[in-house]
Amino acid sequence: MLKSFALVGLGGALGSMARYGIAKIFVDVTSAYPLATGITNVIGCFLIGLLVGFAERNEWLQGNLLLLLSTGFCGGFTTFSAFALENSYLIQQKLLTTTILYSLGSLIFGILACLWGLSLTR
């Protein structure tokens, strides 16, 4: 169990550093759209899709390595990737109503919770 936490922590640290690196690359880009976050989210979704897809077909990528790369790295890079993967599973199971409720609920309540947190600090 401790090994799993260490793997997730290591992967998370690497993912966070990669996210920071992308943000630094786009620091000079002035735009109303948060380009670095958008790019990070799309890359993270692509990576977690590749990792889980390969893991389903290759034993060598399962277990600790998948934990390090998907939960750890992708989780540290962007939690949006986990959100996208969960929605992908719901769609594959043809649970479209659940997918819509989960997506809208996460978006709406996530933004409201963030606004609430911000308002508590002002």
Contacts in CASP RR format, 6 or more apart in sequence:
PFRMAT RR
TARGET T0000
AUTHOR 0000-0000-0000
METHOD contacts of the structure
MODEL  1
MLKSFALVGLGGALGSMARYGIAKIFVDVTSAYPLATGITNVIGCFLIGL
LVGFAERNEWLQGNLLLLLSTGFCGGFTTFSAFALENSYLIQQKLLTTTI
LYSLGSLIFGILACLWGLSLTR
3 64 0 8 1.000
4 64 0 8 1.000
4 67 0 8 1.000
7 64 0 8 1.000
7 67 0 8 1.000
7 68 0 8 1.000
7 72 0 8 1.000
8 67 0 8 1.000
8 68 0 8 1.000
8 71 0 8 1.000
8 72 0 8 1.000
9 72 0 8 1.000
10 68 0 8 1.000
10 72 0 8 1.000
11 68 0 8 1.000
11 69 0 8 1.000
11 72 0 8 1.000
11 73 0 8 1.000
11 76 0 8 1.000
12 72 0 8 1.000
12 73 0 8 1.000
12 75 0 8 1.000
12 76 0 8 1.000
12 77 0 8 1.000
13 76 0 8 1.000
14 72 0 8 1.000
14 73 0 8 1.000
15 72 0 8 1.000
15 73 0 8 1.000
15 74 0 8 1.000
15 75 0 8 1.000
15 76 0 8 1.000
15 77 0 8 1.000
16 76 0 8 1.000
16 77 0 8 1.000
18 73 0 8 1.000
18 77 0 8 1.000
19 40 0 8 1.000
19 76 0 8 1.000
19 77 0 8 1.000
19 78 0 8 1.000
22 36 0 8 1.000
22 39 0 8 1.000
22 40 0 8 1.000
22 43 0 8 1.000
23 36 0 8 1.000
23 37 0 8 1.000
23 40 0 8 1.000
25 36 0 8 1.000
26 35 0 8 1.000
26 36 0 8 1.000
26 39 0 8 1.000
27 36 0 8 1.000
29 35 0 8 1.000
29 36 0 8 1.000
40 77 0 8 1.000
40 78 0 8 1.000
41 78 0 8 1.000
41 80 0 8 1.000
41 81 0 8 1.000
43 77 0 8 1.000
43 78 0 8 1.000
44 74 0 8 1.000
44 77 0 8 1.000
44 78 0 8 1.000
44 80 0 8 1.000
44 81 0 8 1.000
45 78 0 8 1.000
45 80 0 8 1.000
45 81 0 8 1.000
45 84 0 8 1.000
45 85 0 8 1.000
47 69 0 8 1.000
47 73 0 8 1.000
47 74 0 8 1.000
47 77 0 8 1.000
47 81 0 8 1.000
48 70 0 8 1.000
48 74 0 8 1.000
48 81 0 8 1.000
48 82 0 8 1.000
48 84 0 8 1.000
48 85 0 8 1.000
49 81 0 8 1.000
49 85 0 8 1.000
49 88 0 8 1.000
51 61 0 8 1.000
51 66 0 8 1.000
51 69 0 8 1.000
51 70 0 8 1.000
51 74 0 8 1.000
52 66 0 8 1.000
52 70 0 8 1.000
52 85 0 8 1.000
54 61 0 8 1.000
55 61 0 8 1.000
55 62 0 8 1.000
55 66 0 8 1.000
55 70 0 8 1.000
61 69 0 8 1.000
71 82 0 8 1.000
74 81 0 8 1.000
74 82 0 8 1.000
75 81 0 8 1.000
75 82 0 8 1.000
83 106 0 8 1.000
86 102 0 8 1.000
87 99 0 8 1.000
87 102 0 8 1.000
87 103 0 8 1.000
90 96 0 8 1.000
90 98 0 8 1.000
90 99 0 8 1.000
90 102 0 8 1.000
91 99 0 8 1.000
END
